[in-house]
């Protein structure tokens, strides 16, 4: 553009000079914005790395990084708009506190702001953080890998990334398996037939549970003194076709509890087969009245004579 002044006549010199300074200003602002965003990104990356090495929580830093980068780019765009006379009033208003409040109020009902506010709630109230295992519903169970301005990302046990908007995840009732103590109680529920030996079934379930390597002893000192069993096994319901027995087992974390549950279902089933403990399938008992039985007998008799 500077070399172009050689070929411009004097009548257009003033306009060309104004355009040159405008482009030069925009270029400087763009470069400074990119440099500032890069510096912010580098600072957060170093602090996050340092916190990871010290085994500290990095959830807040990762979320604030998104806000800081957004603020840098927002300021850069506003400074660019100031260069245009028609946009100066808007830019000046947006930079003022009243302008920001007006912008927020104008989009308060929009989904984007709802997700942003939802992300802030997650950071401030900490229902979960990065690395926690959470359960939103049966199809969304996994490890939290990222919390952005718009959504939360969890990686499930099929190694698939599930993206959940922050506004939605704040409304859901979720289970955080790592909030507080990480130990996890896993129910082992199996139904046996009414003709099977309940005491033997309970003994088998308790024996298999207590011999599993993932099981931990969660009894209090008083329970140990009173010789309370390590695994509680009780009949919890009498179903339509089965007596349902539940064993309460404890593991160090959710992953070990899930693996233990799968192993115990297999080992208990094999023990039940050896001990003739039946796991029934649903069935119904049909009751006929005496007149209906006589009618069926006549139908069968006629059918046999014709055949």
KAWO-V658338 format. One record per pair of residues at least 12 apart in sequence whose C-alpha atoms are under 10 Angstrom apart, sorted by the first residue. I is the first residue (numbers start at 1). GAP is how many residues later the second one is. Records with the same first field share a line. If there is no record, write none. Layout:
BEGIN
I=GAP, GAP
END
This chain:
BEGIN
1=15, 16, 18, 19, 22, 23
2=14, 15, 18
4=12, 16
5=12, 15
21=62
22=58, 61, 62
23=60
25=54, 55, 58
26=50, 51, 53, 54, 55, 56, 57
27=53
28=52
29=46, 47, 48, 50, 51
30=43, 46, 47, 49, 50
31=45
32=40, 44
33=36, 39, 40, 41, 42, 43, 44, 46
34=35, 38, 39, 42
35=37
36=33, 36, 37, 40
37=28, 31, 32, 33, 34, 35, 36, 39
38=31, 34
39=30
40=25, 26, 28, 29, 32
41=24, 25, 27, 28
42=23
43=22
44=17, 18, 20, 21, 22, 24
45=16, 17, 20
47=14, 15
48=12, 13, 14, 17
57=72, 73, 74
58=71, 72, 73
59=63, 64, 67, 69, 70, 71, 72, 85, 86, 87, 88, 89
60=60, 62, 63, 64, 66, 69, 70, 87
61=62
62=61, 68, 84, 85, 86
63=56, 57, 59, 60, 83, 84, 85, 86
64=56, 59, 83, 84, 85
65=83, 84
66=81, 82, 83
67=49, 81, 82
70=79
74=21
75=16, 19, 20
77=14
78=12, 13, 14, 16, 17
79=12, 13, 16
111=39, 54, 55, 56
112=37, 38, 39, 53, 54, 55
113=36, 37, 54
114=35, 36, 51, 52, 53, 54
115=33, 34, 35, 36, 37, 49, 50, 51, 52, 53, 54, 55
116=32, 33, 34, 35, 49, 50, 51
117=32, 33, 49, 50, 53
118=31, 32, 33, 34, 47, 48, 49, 50, 51, 52, 53
119=28, 29, 30, 31, 32, 33, 46, 47, 48, 50, 51
120=27, 28, 29, 46
121=45, 46, 49
122=25, 30, 44, 47, 48
123=24
126=53
127=43, 47, 48, 49, 52
128=16, 46, 47, 48, 49, 50, 51
129=14, 15, 16, 17, 18, 47, 49, 50
130=13, 14, 15, 16, 17, 22, 23, 24
131=12, 13, 14, 15, 23, 24, 47
132=12, 13, 22, 44, 45, 46, 47, 50
133=12, 21, 22, 23, 42, 43, 44, 45, 46, 49, 120, 121, 122
134=20, 22, 40, 41, 42, 43, 44, 45, 120
135=19, 21, 38, 39, 40, 41, 42
136=28, 33, 36, 37, 38, 39, 40
137=35, 36, 37, 38
139=17, 23
140=14, 15, 16, 17, 21, 22, 23, 24, 34
141=13, 14, 15, 16, 21, 33, 34, 35
142=12, 13, 14, 15, 16, 17, 18, 19, 20
143=12, 13, 14, 16, 18, 19, 33, 34
144=12, 17, 18
145=16, 17
146=17
147=16, 17, 18, 19
148=17, 18
149=16, 17
150=13, 14, 15, 16, 17
151=12, 13, 14, 15, 16, 17, 18
152=12, 13, 14, 15, 16, 17
153=12, 13
157=98
176=78
177=76, 77, 78
178=75, 76
181=71, 72
182=69, 70, 71, 72
183=33, 35, 67, 68, 69, 70, 71, 73, 74
184=32, 65, 66, 67, 68, 69, 70, 71, 72, 73, 74
185=30, 31, 33, 62, 63, 64, 65, 66, 67, 68, 69, 72, 73
186=29, 60, 61, 62, 63, 64, 65, 68, 70, 71, 72, 74, 75
187=46, 58, 59, 60, 61, 62, 63, 70, 71, 74
188=17, 21, 45, 57, 58, 59, 60, 61, 72, 73, 74, 76, 77, 80
189=16, 44, 45, 46, 47, 55, 56, 57, 58, 59, 72, 76
190=15, 45, 52, 53, 54, 55, 56, 57, 75, 78, 79, 89
191=44, 45, 46, 47, 48, 50, 51, 52, 53, 54, 55, 87, 88, 89, 90
192=46, 47, 49, 50, 51, 52, 53, 80, 85, 86, 87, 88, 89
193=46, 48, 49, 50, 51, 84, 85, 86, 87, 88
194=44, 45, 46, 47, 48, 49, 50, 84, 85, 86
195=47, 48, 82, 83
196=46, 47, 76, 79, 80, 81, 82, 83, 84
197=78, 79, 80, 81
198=36, 37, 45, 46, 47, 79
199=35
200=72, 75, 77
201=32, 44, 67, 70, 71, 74, 75, 76, 77
202=30, 31, 32, 33, 43, 44, 45
203=30
204=63, 64, 65, 67, 68, 71, 73
205=26, 27, 28, 40, 41, 42, 59, 60, 62, 63, 64, 66, 67
206=23, 24, 25, 26, 27, 28, 40, 41, 42, 43, 62
207=24, 61
208=23, 55, 56, 57, 59, 60, 63
209=21, 22, 23, 24, 38, 39, 40, 41, 51, 52, 54, 55, 56, 58, 59
210=19, 20, 21, 39
211=53
212=37, 48, 49, 51, 52, 55
213=38, 43, 47
214=35, 36, 37, 38, 39, 42, 43, 44, 45, 46, 47
215=15, 16, 34, 35, 36, 37, 41, 42, 45
216=14, 15, 33, 34, 35, 36
217=12, 13, 14, 32, 33, 34, 35
218=12, 13, 31, 32, 33, 34
219=12, 31
230=18, 19, 20
231=16, 17, 18, 19
232=14, 15, 16, 17
233=12, 13, 14, 15, 16
234=12, 13, 14
235=12
239=43
240=42, 43, 44
241=38, 39, 40, 41, 42, 43, 44
242=36, 37, 38, 39, 40, 41
243=36, 37
244=35
249=12
END
